[in-house]
Structures are given as C-alpha cells and as structure tokens.
Amino acid sequence: MIKDFDELLARAGRRETKRLVVAAAGDEMVLKAVKHAQERKLIKPVLVGDRDQIDKNADRVGLDLSRIEVINLPSGPEACERAVQLVSSGEGDILMKGMVETPIIMKAILNKEYGLRTGRLISHIAMIESRTLGRLLFVTDGGMNIKPDLMQKKEIIENAIEIAHELGYERPRVAILAAIEKVNPDMLETVEAAILAKMGDRGQIRGGIIDGPLAIDNAISEEAARIKGINSLVAGRADILLVPEIVAGNILGKSPVYFAGDRIATVIGGTSHPVVLTSRASTAEIKLISIAATVLMADNQNS
C-alpha cells in the first residue's frame, strides 16, 4: 500500500516506461511536468497541439523536443480527437489532458468510434497526500458526475476501488459520506449510504470494505469515531471517501491543498486506458504525480 507520493513516484520509476499522449500540449506547466516525468524515465511523450505554442513553452522549461514526436493540431477539439485515437489504437498507453476544457476532451473520450469507453460510468478520483493523517486519501467524485443516483454511486465506488487496487491497496476501506452518521429519511444521502454499505456486505460491490453513512470526522479520525461510539472496520481509517455530489467533492478535494498545503493527484476511472485529468490551474508537481499514478495503473492493467 502506497503511503505517500514520494513512494508513488519511486514505484513508478521502477516500472516500464509508458507512452504518454498529451492533448493540447502547449501549456507551460504541462510541458514542465512532461519534462520531469521523462527525466525520471516514467514516460515517452507524444505531444499533440499547437506547434508554435509547444515550441515556445518547451524552450521556457528546457524540454528538448528533438527526440519527441510533436503533432501540430492547433484546434483543441482536433488535438483531443487525435490524442484519444492514438491511445485507443494502442499507439499510446496513457492519455493526458493539457490546456483544454474538460468537456472537450471528454467528448473525444466518449466517442463511440474511437474513444476510451468501456460501458462503465466514468468518474473522477482525487488522491490527497494528507500530512496530518500521514497517508493517502481517495476522494470521489468531485469532478465529473454532478448528482449521482444510487446505482451511479455504486459504479463510482467500484472505479475507486479498482484504482486503489492498482496502487497496491488490497482491500480499501470506503466511507460513504454524509452530514451525520445515522440514517435520516429526510436526508437521502444517508439512506443511500446505508443501502450501499449493505450492498457491500452482500457482495454486490466487491473488493473493498464499505460503511456509511459516516460524517467526515468519524470517517478519518479514530478518536472521533471512538467518542461517537461507532464500531466499524471503516470508521476512522477510511481510504476512499465517497461524497454525495460534485460540489462537496470539489470543495473537499481542493481544501487540503489551499488550506493545509497538502499535495494532490487526480485521475479518472472507468476508461479503457489511464487518463491524467488535472485542472488547468494545477501545478507541474500535481501533474507529475498524476502521471506517475497512471504509469502504475497502466502497468497493472496490462499485467
């Protein structure tokens, strides 16, 4: 089980180099992350985007393009289409979003002819390196599914469990978050949390230990769980936090970064190939760590 991002980077560095295809690759922070990932021998990049912009920013960050394939497609949608096609055809192992809006690249990912669809729900997973807790937390879904219903939440959990498995978590603990830890018929998220927990007990969701509803304090703090008298294999020790809807997930995922200075990486689940889907405002370090996570995911998907 990976405890922090330094360990994640070290493990990724011991794996076979992967072919990373970047869509709309002209952004300076994207190219800086690509440079660092290439130096660590994590990836062999293919850059798809505006050649002039790529040349300019590659020079700024010191990325040598002489041995890197660059495909000149200034249009964001066309760059995304070509990048997805390269990955879906097997010419790339990992897709990375560059300086383009998420709906544009998702349209290409979901294309029925050449996309990365699997028939499963696609969901967003943020990995937070919590210095306070001294471990990683997976938060889902704060970036893709707006108000998932019960069965969509089931698929979101399954995606997160699968990615946790690929990162070395044998049986991750999943906390279904709500405002309280008791079922209240007036609070739908608590009712659905209890149903999802029972689905886990009955084997309808496999690969993890699931409990809920749990409030955020007793999901991650054993002391809070003890004080509230919660006897659970998950309470206080959750690895995966399922949020009720996108607003809660977006706030929860970003708060540790801006309030506590924690590091974060983001990927998506439910696709045929790993996808790095970081915010356009993310730092080069966040993008590098996200690349490293997908290198491990690609290695395990192909094993």
Sequence and secondary structure as in RCSB ss.txt:
>XXXX:A:sequence
MIKDFDELLARAGRRETKRLVVAAAGDEMVLKAVKHAQERKLIKPVLVGDRDQIDKNADRVGLDLSRIEVINLPS
GPEACERAVQLVSSGEGDILMKGMVETPIIMKAILNKEYGLRTGRLISHIAMIESRTLGRLLFVTDGGMNIKPDL
MQKKEIIENAIEIAHELGYERPRVAILAAIEKVNPDMLETVEAAILAKMGDRGQIRGGIIDGPLAIDNAISEEAA
RIKGINSLVAGRADILLVPEIVAGNILGKSPVYFAGDRIATVIGGTSHPVVLTSRASTAEIKLISIAATVLMADN
QNS
>XXXX:A:secstr
   SHHHHHHHHHTS  EEEEEESTT HHHHHHHHHHHHTT EEEEEEE HHHHHHHHHHHT   TTSEEEE  S
HHHHHHHHHHHHHTTS SEEEE SS HHHHHHHHT TTTS   SS  EEEEEEEETTTTEEEEEE SSS SS  H
HHHHHHHHHHHHHHHHTT SS EEEEE SSSS  TT HHHHHHHHHHHHHHTTSS SSEEEEEE HHHHH HHHH
HHTT   SSTT  SEEE SSHHHHHHHHHHHHHHH  EEEEEEESSSS EE   TT  HHHHHHHHHHHHHHHHH
HT 
